[in-house]
Amino acid sequence: MADCVFCKIIDGEIPARMIYESEDAVAFLDLSPWQTGHSLVIPRRHVADVLEDDTVLETLAPTVVEVAKLLKSKLGATACNIISNAGKDSGQEVFHAHVHVVPRYPDQPGLKHLRDGSEVDLDEVHAKLS
Ligand code: AMP
């Protein structure tokens, strides 16, 4: 896709710090890492986000696992957060599907900072989903 920054990375038109490549997917370091080694796994074919079709997550999964192993073995990460923003209101900024693989280290565990402190009615949410 002409204006897609991640398609340009795949085509070699703009540089990226590649860390892993497979037939269907590539992985490279995020330019603005949340943690040391924060990487992105993207499909070679252009898809706007991981919910755009039924197969893209499946396509990315083996590369996500390989990248997580790499981050653990080479950087000493003890865990990873695996996140994909799908759609504008999720915070997605680049509309070529990608999975964030964020290595985590013992000195800064968890995602507690994601909580905004507001009350949530779990029964109401459950009722909507059941
Ligand atoms: P998202 O908010 O889920 O769309 O995440 C997009 C991510 O892509 C952000 O974390 C950016 O830092 C990252 N990003 C944008 N452009 C580049 C680039 N040229 N190379 C590496 N990472 C990038």
Boltz pocket constraint, residues with backbone or C-beta under 6 A from the ligand:
constraints:
  - pocket:
      binder: B
      contacts: [[A, 5], [A, 15], [A, 16], [A, 28], [A, 29], [A, 30], [A, 31], [A, 32], [A, 33], [A, 40], [A, 84], [A, 85], [A, 91], [A, 92], [A, 93], [A, 94], [A, 95], [A, 98]]
      max_distance: 6.0
